[in-house]
Amino acid sequence: MDIREQIRNVEALEEALKSELPNVMQFRAGNDMGVMVSNRVQMKGESSTGDKFSPYSTDTTYINTIDNSPKKLRPKGKTGRTVFKSTGKPHKTTYFGGGYKEFRSKIGRSTDKNFELYGEMWRKFGVKRVETNNDKTTVVLGGTTPEAQKKIDENSKREGISIIDANKQEITVAEEILQNWINDLAQKAFN
């Protein structure tokens, strides 16, 4: 291979990196990172630092289990009655002396915090966009719909940290995916 061929190969490699990198970051590294983040949070209940999230509330609460629950429970008050003693009107909510944690237990959901009730937030979580600024390309994870992003923001605010930050291992895996892709491109360019 003469010097002109090597120069053309380097130029082709440079062009491939510029044109394909955003797609590779989104559809390979970004999507894989999103899956790793959501699996860690939902299955282990861990933040990006490896800490457990705060526990679900055990403060007394009333929840509309007809409209706001994946499993419908019969509405009842603190005394177990299904109608108000004073008016005879039916209760619209269900009393949970053990708070939201008790509610989750009653409907068969994990009582370890995983930010998942219906699963809609996690189904709509992934790569929002890829940003390229000079020589830096960044993948932004988040809610892919305004509703999902709102839930992520609300849950993050309650926790006091982002619930969707990637941890070091997840970032390393994404970097390895990118590095392997670059290595493959370079190998093809010079073979």
C-alpha positions as CSV (number, residue, x, y, z in Angstrom):
1,M,0.0,0.0,0.0
2,D,1.5,3.3,-1.0
3,I,1.3,6.6,0.8
4,R,-1.7,7.9,-1.3
5,E,-3.7,4.8,-0.5
6,Q,-2.9,5.2,3.2
7,I,-4.0,8.9,3.1
8,R,-7.3,7.9,1.3
9,N,-7.9,5.2,4.0
10,V,-7.3,7.7,6.8
11,E,-9.6,10.2,5.1
12,A,-12.3,7.5,4.7
13,L,-11.9,6.5,8.3
14,E,-12.2,10.1,9.4
15,E,-15.3,10.6,7.3
16,A,-16.9,7.4,8.6
17,L,-16.2,8.5,12.2
18,K,-17.8,11.9,11.6
19,S,-20.9,10.6,9.7
20,E,-21.6,7.4,11.6
21,L,-20.6,8.2,15.2
22,P,-23.9,9.9,16.3
23,N,-25.9,6.9,15.1
24,V,-23.6,4.4,16.7
25,M,-23.7,6.4,19.9
26,Q,-27.5,6.4,19.9
27,F,-28.4,3.0,18.6
28,R,-25.5,0.9,20.0
29,A,-23.9,2.6,23.0
30,G,-26.8,4.8,24.1
31,N,-29.6,2.2,23.8
32,D,-27.5,-0.4,25.7
33,M,-26.7,2.1,28.4
34,G,-30.4,3.0,28.8
35,V,-31.2,-0.7,29.1
36,M,-28.5,-1.2,31.7
37,V,-29.7,1.9,33.8
38,S,-33.3,0.8,33.7
39,N,-32.5,-2.8,34.6
40,R,-30.3,-1.7,37.5
41,V,-32.9,0.7,38.9
42,Q,-35.9,-1.7,38.5
43,M,-34.2,-4.9,39.5
44,K,-31.7,-3.8,42.2
45,G,-33.3,-0.5,43.3
46,E,-29.8,1.1,43.2
47,S,-28.7,4.6,42.3
48,S,-25.6,5.3,40.1
49,T,-23.5,5.3,43.2
50,G,-24.6,1.8,44.2
51,D,-26.8,3.1,47.1
52,K,-30.3,2.0,47.6
53,F,-33.0,4.6,46.9
54,S,-35.0,5.9,49.9
55,P,-37.7,3.5,51.0
56,Y,-41.3,3.9,49.9
57,S,-43.4,6.0,52.4
58,T,-45.0,4.3,55.4
59,D,-47.0,7.4,56.2
60,T,-50.8,6.8,56.4
61,T,-52.4,7.5,53.0
62,Y,-55.6,7.1,51.1
63,I,-55.3,6.0,47.4
64,N,-57.9,5.7,44.7
65,T,-57.4,2.1,43.9
66,I,-60.0,2.1,41.2
67,D,-58.5,4.8,39.0
68,N,-54.8,4.8,40.2
69,S,-53.9,1.2,40.7
70,P,-52.9,-1.6,38.3
71,K,-54.8,-3.9,40.6
72,K,-58.3,-2.8,41.7
73,L,-59.0,-2.9,45.4
74,R,-62.3,-2.3,47.0
75,P,-62.4,1.2,48.5
76,K,-62.6,1.3,52.3
77,G,-61.9,3.7,55.1
78,K,-59.7,3.6,58.1
79,T,-62.3,1.5,60.1
80,G,-62.7,-0.9,57.2
81,R,-66.1,0.4,56.2
82,T,-66.9,0.7,52.5
83,V,-69.4,3.6,53.1
84,F,-69.2,6.7,55.2
85,K,-71.1,6.2,58.5
86,S,-72.5,9.8,58.4
87,T,-73.7,10.0,54.8
88,G,-74.0,6.4,53.6
89,K,-72.0,7.4,50.5
90,P,-69.4,4.9,49.2
91,H,-65.7,5.5,49.8
92,K,-63.7,6.4,46.7
93,T,-60.3,5.6,48.2
94,T,-58.7,2.9,50.2
95,Y,-57.0,3.5,53.5
96,F,-53.4,2.3,53.9
97,G,-52.1,2.6,57.5
98,G,-48.6,1.5,56.2
99,G,-48.6,4.1,53.5
100,Y,-47.5,3.7,49.8
101,K,-45.3,0.8,50.8
102,E,-48.4,-1.1,52.1
103,F,-50.3,-0.2,49.0
104,R,-47.5,-1.7,46.8
105,S,-47.4,-4.8,48.9
106,K,-51.2,-5.3,48.6
107,I,-51.1,-5.1,44.8
108,G,-48.2,-7.5,44.6
109,R,-45.5,-5.0,43.7
110,S,-42.0,-4.8,45.1
111,T,-41.7,-2.7,48.2
112,D,-38.1,-2.0,47.3
113,K,-38.1,1.3,45.5
114,N,-37.8,0.8,41.7
115,F,-40.0,3.7,40.4
116,E,-42.3,1.3,38.6
117,L,-46.0,0.9,39.0
118,Y,-47.5,0.7,35.6
119,G,-44.1,0.7,33.8
120,E,-44.9,3.5,31.5
121,M,-42.0,5.7,32.6
122,W,-39.5,2.9,31.9
123,R,-41.1,2.0,28.5
124,K,-40.6,5.6,27.4
125,F,-37.1,5.9,28.8
126,G,-34.1,5.9,26.4
127,V,-32.0,8.0,24.2
128,K,-33.6,11.5,23.9
129,R,-30.9,12.9,21.6
130,V,-27.3,12.9,20.6
131,E,-25.5,16.2,20.9
132,T,-22.3,17.0,18.9
133,N,-20.3,20.1,19.9
134,N,-16.9,20.5,18.2
135,D,-15.1,17.3,18.9
136,K,-17.4,16.1,21.7
137,T,-20.5,13.9,21.2
138,T,-22.8,13.2,24.1
139,V,-25.8,10.9,24.4
140,V,-28.6,12.3,26.5
141,L,-30.8,9.7,28.2
142,G,-34.3,10.6,29.6
143,G,-38.0,10.3,28.9
144,T,-38.8,10.1,25.3
145,T,-42.2,11.6,25.9
146,P,-43.0,14.7,28.0
147,E,-45.0,12.5,30.4
148,A,-42.2,10.1,31.0
149,Q,-39.7,13.0,31.4
150,K,-42.0,14.6,33.9
151,K,-42.2,11.4,36.0
152,I,-38.4,11.0,35.9
153,D,-38.0,14.6,37.0
154,E,-40.5,14.2,39.8
155,N,-38.9,11.0,41.1
156,S,-35.4,12.5,40.8
157,K,-36.6,15.6,42.8
158,R,-38.1,13.4,45.5
159,E,-34.8,11.4,45.7
160,G,-32.6,14.4,45.6
161,I,-30.5,12.8,42.8
162,S,-31.1,11.8,39.2
163,I,-32.6,8.3,39.2
164,I,-31.3,7.7,35.6
165,D,-27.6,8.6,35.9
166,A,-25.4,5.8,34.5
167,N,-22.8,4.3,36.9
168,K,-19.1,3.8,36.1
169,Q,-19.6,0.2,34.9
170,E,-22.4,1.2,32.5
171,I,-20.3,4.0,31.1
172,T,-17.4,1.7,30.7
173,V,-19.5,-0.8,28.7
174,A,-20.8,2.0,26.4
175,E,-17.2,3.2,25.9
176,E,-16.1,-0.4,25.0
177,I,-18.9,-0.6,22.5
178,L,-17.7,2.6,20.9
179,Q,-14.0,1.6,21.0
180,N,-14.8,-1.8,19.4
181,W,-16.7,-0.1,16.6
182,I,-13.8,2.3,16.0
183,N,-11.3,-0.6,16.1
184,D,-13.4,-2.4,13.5
185,L,-13.5,0.6,11.3
186,A,-9.8,1.1,11.5
187,Q,-9.1,-2.5,10.8
188,K,-11.3,-2.4,7.7
189,A,-9.7,0.8,6.5
190,F,-6.1,-0.6,6.7
191,N,-6.7,-4.2,5.5
